[in-house]
Amino acid sequence: MKADVVLGLQWGDEGKGKIVDFLTPDYYMVARFQGGPNAGHSLEFNDKKIVLHTVPSGIFRTETLNLIGNGVVIDPVILMEEIDTIEAMDVDIKSRLLVSKRAHLILPTHKVIDAASEAAKGETKIGSTLKGIGPTYMDKTGRSGLRVGDLLSDKFDEYYTALKNKHLDILKQFDIEYKLEEEKWMQAAERLKTLKLVDSEYEINNVLSSHQRVLCEGAQGSMLDVDFGTYPYVTSSNTVCAGACTGLGIAPSRIGDVFGIFKAYCTRVGSGAFPTELNDETGEKMRKTGREFGATTGRPRRTGWLDLPALKYAIMINGVTQLIMMKADVLDDFDKIRVAVAYKIDGKIYDTLPYDLNTTNIEIIYKDFEGWKTKISNCKSYKKLPVAFKNYVDFIEQETRRSLKVISVGPNREETIIR
């Protein structure tokens, strides 16, 4: 059996949580493969809204196992707070949540280093969520990190102290005051030990070998990938499809469908390139209508029109087989809808991304569409959607050479159209 992948094709916040929750009934396991509590996957159902940061978005489906994979970095405090919130909704989370022993732990000192490093960058700051994600991945690649499995070792205190002292030496270069919430962290770490800690690479491969379906859930978006995103304004992990292999321990040959999720427009949080950004009334209208504020940080998101060169790039890198459009309803009241179809750089026209999107002087070439000017969240099937909206969809399919299989016309599970 193949493992299908759900990931974002833009700068994150595409609506992956809703789609994973929507698709989950068709899968035996949902497995999160990278990122950490910098993620904010929003789900709305039964008149409730919840934001998940570490727990996979299939947790509310009673028959589905959920796995936090080795590629994820875990803050025990945030994870336990999240679990408490979920359990308060009468969800038996411990029976359906597995945690990889190989996942790395975010220490209190990681968060302090993150904040100090970001502050020291001044105007060049990248827009970190200050959750300690970057420093934790640095320790991982530097081969000095702590993993979940280390919690079970008799030498854990020794390992923890050694890494903490390394961090304290680093912090000497910053002129800051800080407080470490170690007691709270240690209490949460003890609770983490009571969960099902597993050799996740065996768990997921055994599921696939028993002909059960797996859905791999990514965090952030492809344009934030540490290798292929708008570097250096990126996250610290591989958000693209290849990250599912390294973040879960499955072979490339076991990847099946790749569901690429994008908004009908674009958003971005933090610093970095955003070619179609709108710093005007149109952008503000998009932000307010779409409730574009970070689920994790609360920060206002930057907004802009759909960027086809960036979208086609992400489709190529990920090997996307099916497209999913989110938040189309946000554009219901716009007279004109614009799509960036090419970049003009130094007098030449390109439909590909330049090496450095951050510093390249780009002029956007747009194609304009008539707005549909009607509330599409009331539509229960594709044939009920207005012609102007279908024209928009047809153009995207023609340009990307991919079928648009799912269209979200509202935040709730039910407000989803399958073609």
C-alpha positions in Angstrom: 0.0 0.0 0.0 1.2 3.6 -0.7 1.3 6.5 1.7 -0.5 9.6 0.4 0.9 13.1 1.3 -0.9 16.3 2.2 1.2 19.5 2.1 1.0 23.2 1.5 2.1 24.8 -1.8 2.5 28.4 -0.7 3.9 30.0 2.5 1.9 28.0 4.9 -1.6 28.6 6.4 -3.2 27.0 3.4 -5.8 25.1 5.4 -4.1 21.7 5.7 -5.8 20.9 9.0 -9.3 21.0 7.6 -8.4 18.9 4.6 -6.5 16.2 6.7 -9.6 16.0 9.0 -11.8 15.8 6.0 -9.8 13.0 4.3 -9.0 11.0 7.5 -12.0 8.6 7.4 -10.4 7.0 4.3 -7.1 6.3 6.2 -6.0 3.9 9.0 -3.2 6.3 10.1 -2.4 10.0 9.9 1.3 10.8 10.4 2.8 14.2 10.9 6.3 14.3 9.3 8.1 17.7 10.1 7.9 21.0 11.9 6.8 21.6 15.5 4.6 23.8 17.5 5.2 26.6 15.1 2.4 25.0 13.1 -1.2 26.0 13.6 -3.7 23.6 11.9 -7.2 24.9 12.4 -10.2 22.6 12.4 -13.9 23.6 12.6 -16.7 21.2 13.1 -19.9 20.8 15.3 -19.7 24.6 15.9 -16.3 24.2 17.5 -12.9 25.5 16.5 -9.6 24.0 17.6 -6.0 24.8 16.6 -3.5 21.9 16.6 0.2 22.5 16.8 1.8 19.1 17.2 -0.9 16.5 17.3 -1.9 15.2 13.8 -5.2 16.6 12.4 -6.8 13.2 12.3 -7.1 12.9 16.0 -10.9 13.7 16.1 -11.7 10.6 13.9 -12.3 7.7 16.3 -11.1 4.9 14.1 -7.8 6.5 13.1 -4.3 6.2 14.6 -2.2 9.3 14.7 1.6 9.4 14.6 4.0 12.2 15.5 7.0 11.2 13.3 10.7 11.4 13.8 11.0 14.6 11.7 8.8 16.6 14.2 10.4 18.6 17.0 8.3 18.5 20.3 7.9 20.9 23.1 6.5 18.7 25.9 4.8 21.6 27.6 2.9 22.7 24.5 2.1 19.1 23.5 0.6 18.3 27.0 -1.4 21.5 27.0 -2.7 20.5 23.5 -3.6 17.0 24.8 -5.4 18.5 27.8 -7.5 20.6 25.4 -8.4 17.6 23.2 -9.2 15.4 26.2 -11.6 18.0 27.5 -13.5 17.4 24.3 -14.1 13.8 25.3 -11.5 12.4 23.0 -9.6 9.3 24.1 -6.3 10.6 22.7 -3.9 8.2 24.4 -5.4 5.2 22.6 -4.9 6.7 19.2 -1.7 8.8 19.4 1.8 7.4 18.8 5.0 9.4 19.3 8.3 8.6 17.6 11.2 7.9 20.0 13.4 9.6 17.3 11.6 12.9 17.4 13.7 15.7 18.9 12.8 17.6 22.1 12.6 21.4 22.4 14.2 22.5 25.6 13.5 25.7 27.5 16.9 26.9 26.5 16.1 26.4 22.8 13.3 28.9 23.1 15.6 31.5 24.8 18.2 31.1 22.1 15.6 31.5 19.5 14.3 34.8 21.0 17.8 36.1 21.6 19.0 35.3 18.1 15.9 36.8 16.4 16.2 40.0 18.4 19.9 40.3 17.5 19.1 40.2 13.8 17.3 43.6 14.0 15.9 44.6 10.6 17.1 41.3 9.1 15.0 39.1 11.4 13.2 36.2 9.6 9.9 36.3 11.5 10.5 33.3 13.8 7.6 32.1 15.9 10.1 32.0 18.8 9.1 28.4 19.7 12.7 27.1 19.7 12.2 25.3 16.4 15.4 26.5 14.6 17.8 26.0 17.5 16.3 22.5 18.0 16.9 21.5 14.4 20.4 23.0 14.6 21.2 20.7 17.5 19.7 17.8 15.6 22.0 18.4 12.6 24.8 19.2 15.0 24.4 15.8 16.6 23.9 17.1 20.1 20.1 17.1 20.4 17.9 15.2 22.8 15.3 12.8 21.5 12.0 11.5 23.0 13.6 8.1 23.4 16.2 9.7 25.7 13.5 10.3 28.3 13.6 6.6 28.9 17.3 6.4 29.6 18.8 6.3 33.1 21.3 8.9 31.8 18.6 11.4 30.8 19.5 14.0 33.5 23.1 13.8 32.3 22.2 14.3 28.7 19.8 17.2 29.6 22.4 19.0 31.7 25.1 18.7 29.0 22.9 20.2 26.3 21.6 22.9 28.7 25.2 24.0 29.6 26.0 24.2 25.9 23.1 26.5 25.4 24.0 28.6 28.5 27.5 29.2 26.9 25.8 30.3 23.7 23.6 32.7 25.6 26.6 34.5 27.1 27.1 36.3 23.8 23.7 38.0 24.1 23.1 40.8 26.6 19.6 39.6 27.7 17.8 38.6 30.9 15.8 35.3 30.8 14.0 32.8 33.0 14.0 29.1 32.3 10.7 27.3 33.0 12.5 24.0 33.7 10.1 22.7 36.4 7.1 23.0 34.1 9.1 21.4 31.3 10.2 18.4 33.5 6.7 17.8 34.6 5.5 17.8 31.0 8.4 15.5 30.0 7.3 13.0 32.7 3.8 13.0 31.2 5.2 12.6 27.7 6.7 9.3 28.9 3.2 7.9 29.6 2.2 8.2 26.0 2.8 5.4 23.4 6.5 6.0 22.5 7.3 3.9 19.5 9.9 3.0 16.9 7.9 4.9 14.3 9.7 3.7 11.2 8.6 0.2 12.0 5.1 1.2 12.9 4.3 3.0 9.7 6.0 0.5 7.4 4.1 -2.4 9.1 0.9 -0.5 8.6 1.7 -0.1 4.9 2.7 -3.7 4.6 -0.6 -4.8 6.1 -2.3 -3.0 3.2 -3.7 -0.2 5.4 -3.7 3.4 4.1 -1.5 6.2 5.6 -1.9 9.9 5.1 1.2 12.0 5.7 0.6 15.5 7.1 3.0 18.3 6.5 3.3 21.7 8.2 4.1 25.2 6.9 4.3 25.4 3.1 6.6 24.5 0.2 7.8 28.1 -0.2 9.2 27.9 3.3 11.2 24.7 2.7 14.8 25.1 4.0 16.2 24.0 0.6 13.6 25.2 -2.0 11.9 28.1 -0.3 12.6 31.8 -0.2 15.9 31.3 1.7 16.9 32.6 4.3 13.3 33.5 5.2 12.3 29.9 5.6 11.6 27.3 8.3 14.2 24.9 9.5 12.8 21.7 8.0 11.9 20.1 4.6 8.3 21.0 4.1 8.2 19.4 0.6 7.1 15.8 -0.2 10.7 14.4 0.3 10.3 15.4 3.9 7.7 12.8 4.4 10.3 10.1 3.6 12.9 11.4 5.9 10.5 12.5 8.6 8.7 9.2 8.8 11.2 6.6 7.5 9.3 5.5 4.4 10.9 4.8 1.0 10.2 7.2 -1.9 8.7 4.2 -3.8 5.9 4.0 -1.1 4.6 7.5 -1.8 1.3 7.5 -3.6 -0.9 10.6 -4.2 0.4 14.0 -3.3 -2.4 16.4 -2.4 -1.1 19.9 -2.9 -3.1 22.5 -1.0 -3.3 26.2 -2.0 -5.4 29.2 -1.2 -7.4 30.9 -4.0 -5.1 33.9 -3.2 -1.7 34.1 -1.2 -0.7 34.9 2.3 2.5 35.0 4.2 3.6 35.6 7.8 6.9 37.1 8.7 9.7 38.5 6.5 10.7 37.5 3.0 9.7 37.8 -0.6 6.1 38.0 -1.5 5.8 39.1 -5.2 2.0 39.6 -5.3 1.6 41.3 -1.9 -1.1 43.9 -1.7 -0.3 46.8 0.7 -3.6 48.6 0.0 -7.4 48.4 0.7 -7.7 45.3 -1.4 -5.1 43.5 0.7 -6.8 44.6 3.9 -10.2 43.5 2.7 -8.7 40.1 1.8 -7.1 39.9 5.3 -10.3 40.8 7.2 -12.6 38.6 5.1 -10.3 35.6 5.3 -9.5 36.1 9.0 -5.9 36.1 8.1 -4.2 36.2 11.4 -1.7 33.5 12.5 -3.2 30.5 14.3 0.0 30.2 16.3 1.3 33.8 16.6 -1.9 35.9 16.1 0.1 38.1 13.8 -1.7 39.7 10.8 -0.8 37.8 7.6 0.4 39.6 4.5 -2.0 39.1 1.6 -1.8 39.1 -2.2 -3.1 37.6 -5.4 -2.5 34.0 -6.5 1.1 33.6 -7.8 1.1 31.0 -10.6 4.9 30.8 -11.2 5.4 30.0 -7.5 2.5 27.6 -7.5 3.8 25.7 -10.6 7.3 25.6 -9.0 5.8 24.0 -5.8 3.8 21.5 -7.9 7.0 20.4 -9.7 9.1 20.1 -6.6 6.5 18.0 -4.8 5.3 15.8 -7.7 1.7 16.9 -6.9 -0.9 14.6 -8.3 -4.1 16.4 -7.2 -4.8 20.0 -6.3 -7.0 21.3 -3.5 -8.1 24.9 -3.4 -8.9 26.5 -0.1 -10.8 29.7 1.0 -12.3 30.4 -2.4 -15.2 32.0 -0.6 -13.0 34.8 0.7 -13.0 36.3 -2.8 -16.8 36.3 -3.1 -17.2 40.0 -2.9 -14.4 41.1 -5.2 -15.3 42.8 -8.5 -12.0 41.7 -10.1 -9.8 38.7 -9.4 -6.1 38.8 -10.5 -3.6 36.0 -11.0 0.1 36.5 -11.5 1.0 34.6 -14.6 4.7 35.7 -15.1 7.5 37.8 -13.8 9.2 40.5 -15.7 12.9 40.7 -14.7 15.3 43.1 -16.4 13.0 43.5 -19.3 12.6 39.7 -19.8 9.5 37.6 -19.1 9.8 34.5 -17.0 7.3 31.9 -15.7 9.9 30.4 -13.4 11.3 31.5 -10.1 14.6 33.3 -9.9 17.4 31.9 -7.6 16.9 34.7 -5.1 13.3 35.8 -5.0 14.1 38.1 -2.0 16.4 40.5 -3.8 15.4 40.3 -7.5 13.5 43.3 -8.8 10.3 41.8 -10.2 7.4 43.3 -12.1 4.3 41.2 -12.0 2.3 40.3 -15.2 -1.3 39.7 -14.2 -4.3 38.1 -15.9 -7.7 39.6 -14.7 -10.9 37.7 -14.1 -14.4 38.9 -13.5 -15.5 38.3 -9.9 -18.3 35.9 -9.2 -20.0 38.3 -6.7 -22.1 35.7 -4.9 -21.9 33.6 -1.8 -20.4 30.2 -2.8 -20.5 28.6 0.6 -24.1 27.8 -0.1 -23.1 25.7 -3.1 -23.1 21.9 -2.4 -21.9 20.7 -5.8 -19.5 22.0 -8.5 -22.3 22.5 -11.0 -24.0 24.9 -8.6 -21.0 27.2 -8.6 -21.1 30.5 -10.6 -19.7 30.5 -14.2 -17.1 33.2 -13.3 -15.7 31.0 -10.5 -15.5 28.0 -12.9 -13.6 30.1 -15.3 -11.1 30.9 -12.6 -10.8 27.1 -11.8 -10.5 26.1 -15.5 -7.6 28.6 -16.0 -5.7 27.3 -13.0 -6.1 23.7 -14.2 -4.9 24.6 -17.7 -1.9 26.4 -16.4 -0.8 23.9 -13.8 -1.8 20.8 -15.8 -3.3 19.3 -12.7 -6.9 18.5 -11.8 -8.5 20.5 -9.0 -10.2 17.7 -7.1 -11.4 19.5 -3.9 -12.6 23.0 -3.4 -13.2 24.4 0.1 -16.0 27.1 0.1 -16.0 27.6 3.9 -14.2 26.7 7.2 -16.4 23.8 8.2 -16.1 20.1 7.2 -19.4 20.3 5.3 -18.4 23.3 3.2 -16.2 21.2 0.9 -16.9 20.3 -2.7 -15.4 17.1 -4.3 -15.4 17.1 -8.1 
